[in-house]
Amino acid sequence: SEESRVLIVEDERAIADAVALNLREEGFQVDTAIRGDDGLRMATQGSYDLLILDLMLPGVDGRDICRAVRRKSQTPI
């Protein structure tokens, strides 16, 4: 079966890396974005089964990413 895809948008790289490592060990395919604008682009152009968003991000706020994703899909956030 195909792996579930998760996008982590978190500007503290140590946190993003730790969460990504744990998810990968559980069999998830994980992408990370450190900046909100990159996360927004990835979240709206990619196909993810789950998004993990920080709220305070450089570039674009996590709430704005959430709103943009909600206009397109019901992906769990």
Secondary structure, 3 states (H helix, E strand, C coil): CCCCEEEEECCCHHHHHHHHHHHHHCCCEEEEECCHHHHHHHHHHCCCCEEEECCCCCCCCHHHHHHHHHHHCCCCC
